[in-house]
Amino acid sequence: MAIEKELQNIRHAVEEHLSAINENTEEIQSLFDYLNEAEMKMDKLSQRLDHLQLSLGHPMEKPGIAPLTHVERKVFLVLYTEETPLSQKEIVERSGFSADFVRECISSLIKKGVPLQRSFFNEQIFLRLEPQFKELQAKENLINLSLQSFLE
């Protein structure tokens, strides 16, 4: 009898623990959704500001981009050569790297100053280079890509 009571106590404690985990997971998901929404609003504001700068005739300042590693360049090229936003899965497929590694490269690209536009659709995040940056890259080679980069 004492063993059964202890097992019931343990079962009850585990169920309470699982319930708390589920509640925390829901809270994390809602915070993630909130952050994505805030980030989309920030992107829209940034685009409006860029548009205002262009319409007022102020040249856009060149973004300061830290040098990229060979692997980061490969992920950058996947984004650079695509016109439409890509999901992480598509970036993984095109780069040949693991999902975790691509996530790290994307974070590193952002930290180094590469401006990415993020959009959220069907519970997936899609990424693409900001069009103005892509144009600057084509004109001024900010990332310092060589023909060899495209052939690899």
Contacts in CASP RR format, 6 or more apart in sequence:
PFRMAT RR
TARGET T0000
AUTHOR 0000-0000-0000
METHOD contacts of the structure
MODEL  1
MAIEKELQNIRHAVEEHLSAINENTEEIQSLFDYLNEAEMKMDKLSQRLD
HLQLSLGHPMEKPGIAPLTHVERKVFLVLYTEETPLSQKEIVERSGFSAD
FVRECISSLIKKGVPLQRSFFNEQIFLRLEPQFKELQAKENLINLSLQSF
LE
36 118 0 8 1.000
36 120 0 8 1.000
36 125 0 8 1.000
39 118 0 8 1.000
40 118 0 8 1.000
40 119 0 8 1.000
40 120 0 8 1.000
43 117 0 8 1.000
43 118 0 8 1.000
50 60 0 8 1.000
50 132 0 8 1.000
53 60 0 8 1.000
54 60 0 8 1.000
60 132 0 8 1.000
60 136 0 8 1.000
62 136 0 8 1.000
62 140 0 8 1.000
62 142 0 8 1.000
63 113 0 8 1.000
63 115 0 8 1.000
63 133 0 8 1.000
63 136 0 8 1.000
63 142 0 8 1.000
64 113 0 8 1.000
64 142 0 8 1.000
65 112 0 8 1.000
65 113 0 8 1.000
65 114 0 8 1.000
65 142 0 8 1.000
65 143 0 8 1.000
66 111 0 8 1.000
66 112 0 8 1.000
66 113 0 8 1.000
67 112 0 8 1.000
67 144 0 8 1.000
68 76 0 8 1.000
68 109 0 8 1.000
68 112 0 8 1.000
68 114 0 8 1.000
68 143 0 8 1.000
69 108 0 8 1.000
71 97 0 8 1.000
71 101 0 8 1.000
71 105 0 8 1.000
72 105 0 8 1.000
72 108 0 8 1.000
72 109 0 8 1.000
72 112 0 8 1.000
73 143 0 8 1.000
73 145 0 8 1.000
73 149 0 8 1.000
74 95 0 8 1.000
74 97 0 8 1.000
74 152 0 8 1.000
75 91 0 8 1.000
75 95 0 8 1.000
75 97 0 8 1.000
75 102 0 8 1.000
75 105 0 8 1.000
75 106 0 8 1.000
75 109 0 8 1.000
76 109 0 8 1.000
76 114 0 8 1.000
76 143 0 8 1.000
77 145 0 8 1.000
77 149 0 8 1.000
77 150 0 8 1.000
78 86 0 8 1.000
78 91 0 8 1.000
78 94 0 8 1.000
78 95 0 8 1.000
79 86 0 8 1.000
79 91 0 8 1.000
79 116 0 8 1.000
79 127 0 8 1.000
79 128 0 8 1.000
79 129 0 8 1.000
80 129 0 8 1.000
80 134 0 8 1.000
80 137 0 8 1.000
80 145 0 8 1.000
82 94 0 8 1.000
82 128 0 8 1.000
83 128 0 8 1.000
84 128 0 8 1.000
85 117 0 8 1.000
85 119 0 8 1.000
85 126 0 8 1.000
85 127 0 8 1.000
85 128 0 8 1.000
86 94 0 8 1.000
86 126 0 8 1.000
86 127 0 8 1.000
86 128 0 8 1.000
87 124 0 8 1.000
87 125 0 8 1.000
87 126 0 8 1.000
87 127 0 8 1.000
88 99 0 8 1.000
88 102 0 8 1.000
88 103 0 8 1.000
88 106 0 8 1.000
88 124 0 8 1.000
88 125 0 8 1.000
88 127 0 8 1.000
89 99 0 8 1.000
89 124 0 8 1.000
91 102 0 8 1.000
91 106 0 8 1.000
91 127 0 8 1.000
92 98 0 8 1.000
92 99 0 8 1.000
92 102 0 8 1.000
95 102 0 8 1.000
95 105 0 8 1.000
97 105 0 8 1.000
106 116 0 8 1.000
106 127 0 8 1.000
109 116 0 8 1.000
110 116 0 8 1.000
114 129 0 8 1.000
114 133 0 8 1.000
114 143 0 8 1.000
115 129 0 8 1.000
115 130 0 8 1.000
115 133 0 8 1.000
116 127 0 8 1.000
116 128 0 8 1.000
116 129 0 8 1.000
116 130 0 8 1.000
117 127 0 8 1.000
117 128 0 8 1.000
117 129 0 8 1.000
117 130 0 8 1.000
118 125 0 8 1.000
118 126 0 8 1.000
118 127 0 8 1.000
119 125 0 8 1.000
119 126 0 8 1.000
120 126 0 8 1.000
129 137 0 8 1.000
133 142 0 8 1.000
136 142 0 8 1.000
137 143 0 8 1.000
137 145 0 8 1.000
END
